[in-house]
């Protein structure tokens, strides 16, 4: 199968959307009658339907940025009214993020706490979930949260309250109640490889490739599985080994690890317009950041000349992305 044919098929699937995931949901506990059903069709209410639809996005954000999936889901559920609010249904804004001076995208005005405010508008829910992560990463008042364990959902909830994510001083209590009612903490131990049919808004699903294909910065990529090599990926994707190595700023001796982002196209010189900066977390490198945002590593170094290939990033460092 030619590379052109495969990429054309992938693009077609990007436009067509995908089916909702139905496998690998948390096991139901006999002791908890609030355990989630396994399929969207079994959802008893809008809240369950929302969680079953969007948990793959929350897990992906957790893998990419370290924000507990339980927190992301609980916030999305609460802020969007289970996806039914005007802001979520019309503006695809699931987290109630307002349009500040840094926001260059579309906006819409919605009443909030008795006043009319401008909120960010997205093309789809996937953009909203990604921007929510970036919002927490870039704003210094949330920096301490990223030092917490991803399993510490209570600490994250309290930290969001203390940093005034919302004016409601019982915000953390509401988040924890949702997490425990629906056992969302179980998703905090998930990985994308656990969700074989995982979905992110606007992304294609497996065709003959038998794996999920994602999109970042307008570029197609896959997440490496255990046992993947440049040779096996080349054969499966119809892209030469040398091109995969070049696209991903790697060298021939590199051994692919599970979870690696592998781009199928040449990366860009800068991030999307809405992502100007990235605040580093523990263990991150410039290479990892370049993969998250689909930026060529040499360009990232040029935008951040204070760092060299031997510089170890500190937690909280601000990295320019464009």
N, C-alpha and C positions, 0 to 999 in steps of 0.2 A: 504494500500500500504506500503511495507516494506521500511525501510530507505535505504537499499542497492539498491533496485530497483530505488528509487527516485534519489539517488546520481549517479547511473549508467546512468540514463536518462539525468541528468544534464551534466555529463561529455561528453556524446554523443553530446549534443547540443553545448558544448564548441567547439567541433571539427567541427560541421556543420555550425557554424555561425548563422546569424539571418537576418530577413527581415528589411528593412529600416523603420524608424518611419514615420507615416503619419498623426498622430493626434496631437491636442493641439498645433498647430503652432500659432505664433502671429496673431492677427486679422488684416486684411488688412484695411488700412486707405484710405478713398476716397481722402484725401488730398495729398497722397503720392503715386505716380505711381511706386516708387521703392520698394514697399512692397514685401516681399518674397512670392513666391507661397507656397502652402501647401504640395506638394508632389514632390519628386525628379524627377518624370517623367514630371513634369510641368516646371522644371528648364529651363531657356532660355539660359544659358551659363554655362561655367565651374565654375565660381565663385558661382553662386546660387547653383549649384550641390554640390560643396564643403561644403558650409554652411549648407545645408539641411542634408548632410551626417554626419557632425561632431558636430552639435550643442549639441546633448546629452552628448558627451564627455566633452564639454566646461562647460555645466551646472553641470555635476558631479564634475569636478575640482573646480568649484566655491563653491559647497556645502562642499567639503572636505578641501579646502585650502584657500578659501576667495578671490580668484582672479576673477575679473569680467568676466563673460562668454563672454561679448562683446569684451574685450581685448584679451582673448585667441583666439577667433575666428578670429578677425582682424589680429592678429599676424600670426596665422596659414595660413590664406588666403594669406597674403602678402609675408611671408617668403618662402612658398612652391610653390608660383605661382599657387594657386588654386589646389595644389596637383600634378601639372604637372612637377615640377622641377626634375632633376636627383636625387637630394638628397632625395626628398620626395618619388619619385616613386621607387627608388632602395634601398635607405637606410632607408625608413620610418621615416625620420627626417623631421618634419613639421615646426620646429622653428629655423633652422639654428644654432643649438648649436654645438660648436666645441668640440673636444675631448681634454680636458686638462689633467693634470697629475692625477687628481682624477678619471678619467674615466677608468674603467676596462673592458668595453665591446668592441665589434667590432667597427672598424672605416672604413672610406672610404675617399679618397682624392678627393676634388672638387675645382675648381677654384673659388675664391671669391675676388672681387675687384682687379683683375689682378695678384693674387698670389695663389699658391696651398696650401690648408689647409686641415688638418685632421678633419673630422666631426664624431659625434657619429652616430652609426647605431643601429636600433631597429628591433625587430621581427614584430612589427605591430604599427599602428598609436596610439593605446591606450597607449602603452609604451612611445611613444613620448610625448603625452599630459601629462602624469603623470610626466615624467622627466622634462618637461618644468616648471611645478609647483614647483618641487623640486629645480630646478636651481634658480628660483626666491627666494625661501624660504631660501636656504642655503647661498647664496651670500649676504654679509652684505650691499653691495651698493644698494640693493633693499628693505632693511628693512623698510624704511620710507613709502613705498607704502602700506604696510599692515596696516598703520594707517588711510588710506583713506577709505571712504565709497565705497562699491562695486558698487554704482551707479555713482561714480565720474570717469567716463571713461576718461574724458579729463585730470584730474589730474594724472591718471594712465599712460596715453599716454605720457604726458610731463615728468613724473618721469622716464619712461623707456628711453626716449631720454636723459635726464640729466644724467642717470646712464650709458650711452653709451652701451645700449643693441645692438644698431647698429651704424655704423659710420655715416650714413646719418643724418644730423642735421635737416632734415625735417621729420624724422621718425614719430614723434607724429602727425604731420599734416596729413600724409598719413593714419595713424591708425584711427584718428577721422573721416576723410573723408569716409573711408570704413564703420565705425560703423554707421554713419548717413545716408549714401547712402542706406544701407541694413537694417537700423533700428535694428541693433544688440543689442542696449541698451535694447530692450524689453526682451531679454533673461536674463538680469540681475535681473529680478524679478521672474524668473522661479525657480522651485524646481524639483527634480527628480520625485516626486510624481505627478507633472503636466504632466510628460511625461510617460504615462502608458506603452508605447511600447519603452521606452528609450533604447538606445543601446550603448555599449562600445565594441570596437574591441575585438573579440575573446571571448566574453561573451555569455552565453546562454540566451534565452528568456523564457517566461512563457510556461510551459506545463500544466499539470493538476494543478500545483501550482498557476497559475494565478498571478504570480508576477515575477519581474526581479531578476535574480541571477547574482552576480558579483564575481570577483576573485581578491584577493590581497595577495601577498606573497605566491602565489600558493594555496591559500585557498578559498573555496567558502563561500560567505556571502550574506545576504539579507539586505535591508534597511527597517526598521520598518515603518509600516503605522499607522495612527491614529486608536486606538482601539486594536492594537495587544497586546497580552499577551503571557506569556510563554506557557500557555495552548493551545491557538489557534495556535501558531506557531508549537508547538509539534505535534498537530493533522494534520496540513497542510503539514509539512515537514517530518513527520515520524521519528522524533528524540525526544527522551525523554526530558521532561522538565528539569530534573536534569543535563542532558548532555549539553543542551543549556546554562543553568546557569553557569556550570563549564567552558565550552568552552570560554565564554565571561567574565570571572573573575567577575561575579556578585553574588548577594545573593538572596535568595528566596523572600525576601520582596521588591525587586526592581521592580518598575513599569516602563515598557518599554515606551519610548517616541518616537513620530514620528521622523524619521530620524536617530534613533540609528542604528549602524552597528551591526548585529547579525551574528556571525560566525557559520557555520554548522559543523566545524571541530575544533580540538584542535589547538590553535595558536602555532606559532613557537618561538624558543628561541631568534631569532634576525631577523632583516629585510633582504631584498634582498641585495646582495653584493653592488649594485650601490647606495644604500641609507645608508650612514654612519652616517649622522647627520640630525636633524630636528631643524629649528629655530622657536621658539614658537610665536604664535599670541595671541592677546588679548582674554582672557577667556579660553584658552586651558589648559588641565590638562594632567598629565602623562597617566591617563586612556584613554582619548580621543586619544592621540598619539599612545598608544598601539593598539587601535582599527583601526586606519588609516593604520598602517603598519603590522597588524596581528602578533603582538609580545605579548607573555604572560607578564602580568603586573609585576609579580615577577622578571622576567628577566630584564625588563626595569629598575626597581629599582636597581637591582644589577649592571647594567651598569652605573647608575647615582646615586651613593651612597650619593651625596651631597643633595639629595632631600628625603623627607619623605612623608608619606601620607597626612601630614598636611601642607606641603609647598605649597605656592601659587606661580605658575610660573610667571615670568616677561616676558613682550614682548621682544623678541630678545634672550631669553635664548637658548643656544645650547644644544640639547639633543642627547646623543649618542644612536645609534640604533643597533650597532653591535660591 
